[in-house]
């Protein structure tokens, strides 16, 4: 780079730097940072987590609450003494998983759950509820007539009535009953009569409580009363705070979808991921390094085109010693003779060589060896090249005639 170009680039960079500094000074002198609060209908986090309001409510009361999502519930059980609100139980639970969950409850855990499906005689959608003897039924149904559709998609019997039915719960520590509301299209049936507490309406039970050792299980007909839309209605929030009283921490499962792979890896192996990122950065930095001193160009001028062609020819000669070029040349030369003299086409190689030798005055053996035989020695290559030159000259002279 010439000195003039270097000076121009330095001046241009200096002007750009001065412009950036001046604009930054003008911007901060004429603008003021202001915090503006805008209310939206619902945040993306609330759309993703239907128990977000319940989590914030419990945290304001002083509880250690956290919402999460997990597919395999049994493998992520919290310590005994915690409360676990489950939006959806695993549809297929083994006997070992049920025993594990049972032992966790007996050790002091609190489990709050519901069912997403109506009870079916031949179904196994809620193994843990079947273990408790709880059945989810539509109001007014009998064991002999059970619908086959999930409870999420079942139609309400009274379409014109409100979707939720008020229910009064009597709590021992409270002077007045607690008013909450459950969905009308589902009730609970305690098949084995193990529940220590039952609350509901004349249609059936909506609240069942079971005691297991030092823990307990609360089965509700639905969990809509704890969602973002309805936790502020009636005494729904108060009921949630009463259910989890005495728990060390409250866990709210809002989804059974698996975590994205990057997030799951970051939770499980953060140190390994950090090490891999650092290794990739080091590898990228290593690619820009060089070993040994830098070679300076001896000649800064552009190489002549003939020198480039000559160097390319020398390189090609070192690669295959010119044999491929020689092979192409003699094939093209033989084809030229056959096009010029079509009588050569039906002849074999020896006859063609003898005929061409008679026309050019060369020995037939030399012509045949140069056109058809394999050349392995350097001296034979030179002799064959001379013969091909004479054949090319003879073919050109015949074309000029």
QUIWO-V566901 format. One record per residue. PSI is psi as a letter, one per 20 degrees, with the letter a starting at -180 (none if undefined). Layout:
PSI  PSI
This chain:
p  r  h  g  h  g  h  g  h  g  g  g  h  g  g  g  g  g  g  g  g  g  h  g  g  h  g  h  h  j  q  p  p  p  p  p  p  p  p  r  g  q  q  h  h  h  h  h  o  i  k  g  h  h  g  h  g  h  h  h  i  j  q  n  q  p  q  r  q  q  g  n  h  h  i  k  p  r  q  q  i  r  p  o  o  p  h  p  q  p  h  o  p  r  h  h  h  g  h  g  h  g  h  g  g  h  i  j  q  p  p  p  r  a  q  i  q  q  p  q  h  j  q  l  h  m  h  h  h  h  h  i  k  p  p  p  q  q  p  j  r  r  h  i  n  p  q  i  q  q  h  h  j  q  q  q  h  n  h  i  r  q  i  q  p  q  p  p  p  o  p  h  i  q  h  q  q  p  o  r  p  r  q  h  j  q  r  q  p  n  h  j  l  i  p  h  p  p  q  b  a  i  h  a  q  i  p  p  p  p  p  o  c  i  a  q  p  o  p  q  h  r  j  h  i  j  r  h  h  j  h  i  q  c  k  g  h  h  g  g  h  h  h  j  p  i  q  g  q  p  p  o  o  i  q  j  q  q  q  q  g  g  h  g  h  h  h  g  m  h  h  g  g  h  g  g  g  h  g  h  g  h  g  h  h  h  h  i  r  q  p  r  q  q  p  q  p  h  o  i  q  p  q  q  h  h  h  g  g  g  h  h  g  h  g  h  h  h  g  j  k  j  h  h  g  g  g  h  g  h  g  h  g  g  h  g  h  h  h  h  n  i  i  i  g  i  q  a  g  g  h  g  g  h  g  h  h  h  h  i  j  r  p  h  g  h  g  g  h  h  h  h  q  p  p  h  q  h  g  h  g  g  g  h  g  g  g  h  g  h  h  h  g  h  h  h  h  h  h  h  none
